[in-house]
Amino acid sequence: MKVKRVVQMVSATTDTGRLASDMYNLDEKEYYSEAQAEHIPIADMDFQHLVRAFVKQLAKEKTNHCNTVDVIKAKDNIIRKLQQDLQGAFKQSVDDLDTIDEQGNALRELQDHNVLEVIKAKDSIINGLRSQVETYKEQLEEKDQEYMKYTAMLERQKDMYKSIAKESTRLKGHYYVFGGIPQDEKCREIVKYCRKHVNKVSYTLRLKPQHLKKELYGQGRAYHGANMEDSTHMRIYLDIKRGDE
């Protein structure tokens, strides 16, 4: 069953008789069908196809979310590894300095020069590692922003599908089942017969007046709604009983 037919059927079950206006513009919105390799209007999609496409889209979004989380974890591991290397390089620098101090008088003459060179070399390594850490932090922040945008987009899509599901319960048109029924003896007998055989467990049959008598025009009889005695016709409403009634 096509989506536009489902919309029409669901409309008939609501209190207002109409869904949200965008439910009637689904023929202007398209979905790309991989099987048909073309864009097709949502209104012409089979209802089961629409549900399956929605489930497939959620699965893709879940996979993309998992990939983003894996990237963030990998970046965290790289940063931790760099921090460990930085700590190891610093410790090695201290050990090298201690070793130089223990070399004795023969090496003391060269101590100042060698120590400065070692310190400069270690500082260069440390600065390089710090630069790499900052680069990875910036990349991680960019990934965090992408993840936040992706999460926000996913929430908007969920809200949209919830809105579609909610609006699909509204009735299109008027709520009455029959209208323009003359108030004559024959029609009263028909209404009486319908009252007798209606499914009272699930439905309630109501009558309302329709079309004020011409001789009563201008008397304010219909200001708050005409009475059945002042009307020439009537409408039949069939109300659905809810589960808690």
CORZI-V650556 format. One record per residue. N is the residue number from 1. RES is the residue in one small letter. D_FIRST is the distance of its C-alpha to the first C-alpha in Angstrom with 1 decimal. Layout:
N	RES	D_FIRST
N	RES	D_FIRST
This chain:
1	m	0.0
2	k	3.8
3	v	6.6
4	k	8.5
5	r	6.7
6	v	7.0
7	v	10.5
8	q	11.3
9	m	10.7
10	v	12.6
11	s	15.2
12	a	16.1
13	t	17.3
14	t	19.7
15	d	23.4
16	t	23.7
17	g	20.7
18	r	19.6
19	l	18.4
20	a	20.4
21	s	20.9
22	d	19.6
23	m	16.0
24	y	16.2
25	n	17.6
26	l	14.9
27	d	15.1
28	e	18.7
29	k	18.0
30	e	17.4
31	y	16.8
32	y	18.9
33	s	17.2
34	e	20.0
35	a	18.5
36	q	18.2
37	a	21.3
38	e	20.2
39	h	18.8
40	i	15.3
41	p	14.3
42	i	12.3
43	a	10.5
44	d	9.2
45	m	8.3
46	d	5.3
47	f	5.8
48	q	7.8
49	h	9.5
50	l	10.5
51	v	12.0
52	r	13.7
53	a	15.1
54	f	16.5
55	v	18.1
56	k	19.5
57	q	21.0
58	l	22.6
59	a	24.1
60	k	25.6
61	e	27.0
62	k	28.6
63	t	30.2
64	n	31.6
65	h	32.9
66	c	34.7
67	n	36.2
68	t	37.6
69	v	39.1
70	d	40.7
71	v	42.2
72	i	43.7
73	k	45.2
74	a	46.7
75	k	48.3
76	d	49.7
77	n	51.2
78	i	52.8
79	i	54.3
80	r	55.7
81	k	57.2
82	l	58.8
83	q	60.2
84	q	61.7
85	d	63.2
86	l	64.7
87	q	66.3
88	g	67.6
89	a	69.1
90	f	70.8
91	k	72.2
92	q	73.5
93	s	75.1
94	v	77.0
95	d	78.0
96	d	79.3
97	l	81.4
98	d	82.8
99	t	83.7
100	i	85.5
101	d	87.6
102	e	88.7
103	q	89.9
104	g	93.5
105	n	96.0
106	a	95.3
107	l	91.8
108	r	92.5
109	e	93.9
110	l	90.5
111	q	88.6
112	d	88.0
113	h	86.8
114	n	84.6
115	v	83.1
116	l	82.1
117	e	80.5
118	v	78.6
119	i	77.4
120	k	76.4
121	a	74.4
122	k	72.7
123	d	72.0
124	s	70.4
125	i	68.2
126	i	67.3
127	n	66.4
128	g	64.3
129	l	62.4
130	r	62.0
131	s	60.6
132	q	58.0
133	v	57.1
134	e	56.6
135	t	54.4
136	y	52.2
137	k	52.0
138	e	50.9
139	q	48.2
140	l	47.1
141	e	46.9
142	e	44.7
143	k	42.4
144	d	42.4
145	q	41.4
146	e	38.6
147	y	37.4
148	m	37.6
149	k	35.6
150	y	32.9
151	t	32.8
152	a	32.6
153	m	29.7
154	l	27.9
155	e	28.5
156	r	27.3
157	q	23.9
158	k	23.7
159	d	24.6
160	m	22.0
161	y	19.1
162	k	20.8
163	s	20.9
164	i	17.2
165	a	16.6
166	k	19.4
167	e	18.5
168	s	14.9
169	t	16.8
170	r	18.6
171	l	18.5
172	k	18.2
173	g	21.2
174	h	23.7
175	y	23.7
176	y	25.5
177	v	23.8
178	f	26.5
179	g	29.1
180	g	32.2
181	i	33.4
182	p	37.1
183	q	39.5
184	d	41.2
185	e	42.2
186	k	39.4
187	c	36.6
188	r	38.4
189	e	38.4
190	i	34.6
191	v	34.1
192	k	36.5
193	y	34.7
194	c	31.4
195	r	33.2
196	k	34.6
197	h	31.4
198	v	28.9
199	n	27.6
200	k	30.2
201	v	29.1
202	s	25.8
203	y	26.4
204	t	29.3
205	l	30.0
206	r	31.9
207	l	33.7
208	k	34.7
209	p	37.0
210	q	36.1
211	h	38.4
212	l	42.0
213	k	44.6
214	k	46.4
215	e	49.8
216	l	48.8
217	y	47.8
218	g	49.8
219	q	50.9
220	g	48.5
221	r	46.9
222	a	43.4
223	y	44.4
224	h	43.0
225	g	40.6
226	a	41.8
227	n	42.7
228	m	41.3
229	e	44.8
230	d	44.9
231	s	41.5
232	t	40.7
233	h	37.1
234	m	34.8
235	r	31.2
236	i	29.4
237	y	27.5
238	l	25.6
239	d	25.9
240	i	24.0
241	k	26.7
242	r	26.3
243	g	27.3
244	d	30.7
245	e	31.7
